[in-house]
Amino acid sequence: MPAYWVARSKINDPVEYKKYTDRVPAIIAKFGGKVLARGGRYQIMEGPDKFHRFVVIEFPTFEQGVACFTSKEYNEAAAFRRSGAGEVETIMVDGGDATR
């Protein structure tokens, strides 16, 4: 059953943030992830207007998504973002049964 990594972010320092985003696609692919949406057009339907970049990544399983996020490779890349280059909220959600 697929799972989805959903992130919303605010970029504070585009140069440093790019050091993060340049590394992430290969890491996601290593864990079987596929980017479904990244950046692009959006409309906030409800909630705060803090975040201006949105990402949705599909993984084959919840466990693979969590393993990607907690991997050494991802944490090394995320260090660029976590140093103040960006603010992010990330969740992993199981695809589950959509009929519930």
C-alpha positions as CSV (number, residue, x, y, z in Angstrom):
1,M,0.0,0.0,0.0
2,P,1.5,3.4,-1.0
3,A,2.3,6.1,1.5
4,Y,2.8,9.8,1.0
5,W,5.4,12.2,2.2
6,V,3.7,15.6,2.3
7,A,5.7,18.7,3.1
8,R,5.1,22.4,3.2
9,S,8.0,24.8,3.4
10,K,9.1,28.4,3.5
11,I,12.4,29.2,1.9
12,N,14.5,31.8,3.8
13,D,17.8,31.4,2.0
14,P,17.4,30.2,-1.6
15,V,21.1,29.6,-2.1
16,E,21.5,27.3,0.9
17,Y,18.1,25.7,0.4
18,K,19.2,24.7,-3.2
19,K,22.1,22.7,-1.6
20,Y,19.4,20.6,0.0
21,T,17.1,20.3,-3.0
22,D,19.9,19.4,-5.3
23,R,20.6,16.3,-3.2
24,V,17.2,15.1,-2.4
25,P,15.9,13.6,-5.7
26,A,18.6,10.8,-5.7
27,I,17.9,10.0,-2.1
28,I,14.1,9.7,-2.7
29,A,14.7,7.5,-5.7
30,K,17.0,5.2,-3.6
31,F,14.1,4.5,-1.3
32,G,11.6,3.9,-4.1
33,G,9.9,7.3,-3.9
34,K,8.3,9.2,-6.8
35,V,7.7,13.0,-6.6
36,L,4.1,13.7,-7.5
37,A,4.1,17.4,-6.9
38,R,6.9,19.8,-6.1
39,G,6.7,23.6,-6.1
40,G,4.4,24.9,-8.8
41,R,1.1,26.6,-8.7
42,Y,-1.0,26.4,-5.4
43,Q,-3.9,27.9,-3.7
44,I,-4.2,27.9,0.1
45,M,-7.7,26.9,0.8
46,E,-7.6,27.1,4.6
47,G,-4.9,27.7,7.1
48,P,-2.0,30.1,7.6
49,D,-0.3,31.7,4.7
50,K,3.2,30.9,6.0
51,F,4.3,28.2,3.6
52,H,4.9,28.8,-0.2
53,R,6.3,25.5,-1.4
54,F,4.5,22.2,-1.3
55,V,5.8,18.7,-2.0
56,V,4.0,15.3,-2.3
57,I,6.1,12.2,-2.7
58,E,4.7,8.7,-3.1
59,F,6.6,5.7,-1.6
60,P,5.6,2.0,-2.2
61,T,5.2,1.6,1.6
62,F,4.9,3.7,4.7
63,E,8.1,2.1,6.0
64,Q,10.1,3.0,2.9
65,G,9.0,6.6,3.3
66,V,10.0,6.8,7.0
67,A,13.3,5.0,6.2
68,C,14.1,7.7,3.6
69,F,13.3,10.6,5.9
70,T,15.4,9.0,8.8
71,S,18.3,8.0,6.6
72,K,21.8,9.3,7.0
73,E,21.8,10.6,3.4
74,Y,18.6,12.6,3.9
75,N,19.7,14.0,7.2
76,E,23.0,15.1,5.7
77,A,21.1,16.9,2.9
78,A,18.5,18.3,5.3
79,A,21.2,19.9,7.4
80,F,21.5,22.7,4.8
81,R,17.8,23.4,5.2
82,R,17.7,23.0,8.9
83,S,20.5,25.5,9.4
84,G,17.9,28.2,8.8
85,A,17.7,28.1,5.0
86,G,14.1,27.0,5.3
87,E,11.2,26.1,7.6
88,V,9.4,22.8,6.9
89,E,6.5,20.8,8.2
90,T,6.6,17.2,7.0
91,I,4.2,14.3,7.5
92,M,4.1,10.7,6.2
93,V,0.6,9.4,5.6
94,D,-0.4,5.9,4.8
95,G,-2.5,5.6,1.6
96,G,-4.9,3.6,3.6
97,D,-8.4,2.7,2.6
98,A,-9.9,5.7,0.8
99,T,-13.4,4.4,1.3
100,R,-13.4,5.0,5.0
